Amino acid sequence: MDGKPAAPVDRRVTRGAFLGSAAAALAADAYSAGEQAWRNRREAALKAPGGWLTVTGLHWLEEGGAPVEPSPGYSFELRGGRVLLSREGKETEVRTDKNPPPESILTGTLAMTAIVRGPRTGIRVRDSQSRLLREFSGLLWYSVDRRWRVEARWIRHPSPQKREIDSVGGIRQQLTSLGVAEFRLDGRDLRLDALEDPDGLFFVFKDETARTDTYPGGRFLYAPPPSGGRVTLDFNRAENPPCAFTPYATCPLAPRGNWLPAAVPAGEKRYH
């Protein structure tokens, strides 16, 4: 059918749009590949010697109380705030994780370390041949989606603030808050209190997915140090706390102020 002559095509615009789309696709592929590599490392760390899948026991010590014997011939007690190990008629002091690195006492497939959590001191036991490790069937994840990687405004406290945070097992731990991250997610203005971490920031948060799909006590999220008043929160890397895998962990629970009134279907789902 006859009509007006077709308008000439601006090849430069078409080529530019194509190159832009191709570059965006490559960037998305690179991002997804990076996230998958991180998830592989996450799973490998859980299965590694000393990983959380090897934790098989936690024995609390009482000052002046009866010694505990996590393994035959290895007896621990708390005396004067010091952890003492008795073995083969000899008594030695054991360094706790309050003064890292903690000392590991090895016997067979077991490794025993002394930990301090709030007012309590205990002996944590790891077994390189644990049932949890043997039966591990892999982690469950939401699909990677770049929209869950957000840039937040960083508001640093004038000075670090102490936080009393409830933990699994009824222990209250004192942690340090450095500031607050404010961000917009799915059209909502949200904020999270940030705890101190050796490599940057640490968040313990809970969102609406905890009702059905993610760990009920909340998830962990680590972020790099803030820069220029901003901090990157990649919820694709939200992970289960150790107590999702073993009953012998003492994970901090998400404080009420870090309960997000929104669903964040990103990162790690509940373990089987």
Stockholm file with secondary structure:
# STOCKHOLM 1.0

chainA/1-272         MDGKPAAPVDRRVTRGAFLGSAAAALAADAYSAGEQAWRNRREAALKAPGGWLTVTGLHWLEEGGAPVEPSPGYSFELRGGRVLLSREGKETEVRTDKNPPPESILTGTLAMTAIVRGPRTGIRVRDSQSRLLREFSGLLWYSVDRRWRVEARWIRHPSPQKREIDSVGGIRQQLTSLGVAEFRLDGRDLRLDALEDPDGLFFVFKDETARTDTYPGGRFLYAPPPSGGRVTLDFNRAENPPCAFTPYATCPLAPRGNWLPAAVPAGEKRYH
#=GR chainA/1-272 SS CCCSCCCCCCHHHHHHHHHHHHHHHHHHHHHHHHHHHHHHHHHHHHHSTTSGGGEEEEEEECBTCCCEEEETTEEEEEETTEEEEEETTEEEEECBTTSSSCCEEEETTEEEEEEEETTEEEEEEEETTCHHHHTCCCCCBCCCCGGGEEEEEEEEEEEEEEEEEEBTTSCEEEEEEEEEEEEEETTEEEEEEEEEETTEEEEEEBCGGGGTTSCTTCEEEEECCCBTTEEEEEGGGCBCCGGGTCTTCCCBCCCGGGBCSSCCCCSBCCCC
#=GC SS_cons         CCCSCCCCCCHHHHHHHHHHHHHHHHHHHHHHHHHHHHHHHHHHHHHSTTSGGGEEEEEEECBTCCCEEEETTEEEEEETTEEEEEETTEEEEECBTTSSSCCEEEETTEEEEEEEETTEEEEEEEETTCHHHHTCCCCCBCCCCGGGEEEEEEEEEEEEEEEEEEBTTSCEEEEEEEEEEEEEETTEEEEEEEEEETTEEEEEEBCGGGGTTSCTTCEEEEECCCBTTEEEEEGGGCBCCGGGTCTTCCCBCCCGGGBCSSCCCCSBCCCC
//
